Protein backbone atom coordinates (compact mmCIF):
# COMPACT_ATOMS: atom_id res chain seq x y z
CA UNK A 1 0.00 0.00 0.00
CA UNK A 2 1.07 3.59 -0.56
CA UNK A 3 -0.10 6.33 1.79
CA UNK A 4 0.43 10.08 2.00
CA UNK A 5 0.91 12.02 5.23
CA UNK A 6 1.12 15.73 6.00
CA UNK A 7 3.04 17.18 8.94
CA UNK A 8 4.45 20.55 9.95
CA UNK A 9 7.93 21.56 11.08
CA UNK A 10 8.12 23.93 14.04
CA UNK A 11 8.55 27.50 12.88
CA UNK A 12 12.19 28.51 12.49
CA UNK A 13 13.46 24.92 12.57
CA UNK A 14 13.07 24.11 8.88
CA UNK A 15 16.80 24.02 8.04
CA UNK A 16 17.60 22.12 11.24
CA UNK A 17 14.93 19.56 10.36
CA UNK A 18 16.41 19.12 6.89
CA UNK A 19 19.94 18.61 8.17
CA UNK A 20 18.87 16.28 10.98
CA UNK A 21 16.68 14.25 8.62
CA UNK A 22 19.30 14.02 5.86
CA UNK A 23 19.83 10.41 6.96
CA UNK A 24 18.14 8.10 9.41
CA UNK A 25 20.03 5.60 11.58
CA UNK A 26 20.77 2.18 10.09
CA UNK A 27 18.96 0.42 12.94
CA UNK A 28 15.79 2.36 12.09
CA UNK A 29 16.10 1.35 8.44
CA UNK A 30 16.33 -2.27 9.63
CA UNK A 31 13.25 -1.79 11.80
CA UNK A 32 11.35 -0.33 8.86
CA UNK A 33 12.18 -3.38 6.76
CA UNK A 34 11.14 -5.71 9.59
CA UNK A 35 7.71 -4.05 9.98
CA UNK A 36 7.03 -3.87 6.23
CA UNK A 37 7.95 -0.28 5.37
CA UNK A 38 9.65 -0.47 1.96
CA UNK A 39 10.17 3.22 1.22
CA UNK A 40 9.42 6.60 2.81
CA UNK A 41 9.89 9.86 0.93
CA UNK A 42 9.48 13.34 2.42
CA UNK A 43 9.18 16.66 0.61
CA UNK A 44 9.14 20.04 2.37
CA UNK A 45 7.52 23.29 1.25
CA UNK A 46 8.04 25.97 3.88
CA UNK A 47 6.93 24.37 7.13
CA UNK A 48 4.77 21.74 5.42
CA UNK A 49 6.12 18.20 5.10
CA UNK A 50 4.56 15.79 2.63
CA UNK A 51 5.31 12.10 3.11
CA UNK A 52 4.70 9.11 0.83
CA UNK A 53 5.08 5.76 2.55
CA UNK A 54 5.21 2.45 0.66
CA UNK A 55 4.42 -0.34 3.09
CA UNK A 56 2.56 -3.59 3.59
CA UNK A 57 0.17 -2.22 6.23
CA UNK A 58 0.64 1.32 7.55
CA UNK A 59 -1.28 0.93 10.80
CA UNK A 60 0.40 -2.39 11.64
CA UNK A 61 3.84 -0.97 10.85
CA UNK A 62 3.43 2.09 13.06
CA UNK A 63 1.91 0.01 15.83
CA UNK A 64 4.95 -2.30 15.70
CA UNK A 65 7.28 0.71 15.79
CA UNK A 66 5.60 1.96 18.99
CA UNK A 67 7.70 -0.50 21.02
CA UNK A 68 10.82 -0.41 18.83
CA UNK A 69 13.94 1.00 20.56
CA UNK A 70 15.45 2.30 17.29
CA UNK A 71 12.24 4.22 16.55
CA UNK A 72 12.13 5.59 20.12
CA UNK A 73 15.67 6.95 19.73
CA UNK A 74 14.78 8.48 16.36
CA UNK A 75 11.61 10.09 17.73
CA UNK A 76 13.65 11.61 20.57
CA UNK A 77 15.99 13.08 17.94
CA UNK A 78 13.53 14.27 15.28
CA UNK A 79 10.47 14.90 17.46
CA UNK A 80 11.55 18.35 18.69
CA UNK A 81 11.50 19.62 15.08
CA UNK A 82 8.01 18.36 14.21
CA UNK A 83 5.07 20.47 15.31
CA UNK A 84 2.37 17.92 14.47
CA UNK A 85 0.84 15.66 11.85
CA UNK A 86 -2.35 16.80 10.18
CA UNK A 87 -5.04 14.21 10.82
CA UNK A 88 -8.43 13.39 9.37
CA UNK A 89 -9.43 10.93 12.08
CA UNK A 90 -8.21 8.97 15.09
CA UNK A 91 -5.22 6.66 15.31
CA UNK A 92 -2.60 5.96 12.70
CA UNK A 93 -5.14 5.58 9.91
CA UNK A 94 -6.30 9.11 10.73
CA UNK A 95 -2.88 10.36 9.63
CA UNK A 96 -3.42 9.16 6.06
CA UNK A 97 -4.31 11.93 3.62
CA UNK A 98 -7.29 10.78 1.54
CA UNK A 99 -6.40 10.16 -2.10
CA UNK A 100 -8.50 12.05 -4.62
CA UNK A 101 -7.22 10.91 -8.00
CA UNK A 102 -4.52 8.83 -9.72
CA UNK A 103 -3.72 9.09 -13.42
CA UNK A 104 -2.87 5.41 -13.83
CA UNK A 105 -6.31 4.43 -12.55
CA UNK A 106 -8.26 6.73 -14.83
CA UNK A 107 -10.05 5.11 -17.76
Residue pairs with C-beta under 8 A, 6 or more apart in sequence:
1 54
1 55
1 56
1 57
1 58
2 52
2 53
2 54
2 55
3 52
3 53
3 55
3 58
3 96
3 97
4 50
4 51
4 52
4 53
4 96
4 97
4 99
5 50
5 51
5 52
5 53
5 85
5 86
5 95
5 96
5 97
6 48
6 49
6 50
6 51
6 85
6 86
6 97
7 48
7 49
7 51
7 82
7 83
7 84
7 85
7 86
8 47
8 48
8 49
8 82
8 83
8 84
8 85
8 86
9 17
9 44
9 47
9 48
9 49
9 81
9 82
9 83
10 47
10 80
10 81
10 82
10 83
11 47
11 83
13 80
13 81
14 44
14 46
14 47
16 81
17 44
17 49
17 78
17 81
17 82
18 44
20 77
20 78
20 81
21 42
21 78
21 81
24 74
25 70
25 73
25 74
27 70
27 73
28 70
28 71
28 73
28 74
30 70
31 65
31 68
31 70
31 71
32 38
32 40
32 61
34 64
35 55
35 60
35 61
35 64
35 65
35 68
36 55
36 56
36 57
36 60
36 61
37 53
37 54
37 55
37 61
38 54
38 55
38 56
39 52
39 53
39 54
40 51
40 52
40 53
40 54
41 51
41 52
42 49
42 50
42 51
43 49
43 50
44 50
47 83
49 82
55 61
58 92
58 93
58 96
59 91
59 92
59 93
62 92
63 92
65 71
85 95
86 95
86 97
87 94
87 95
88 94
88 95
88 96
88 97
88 98
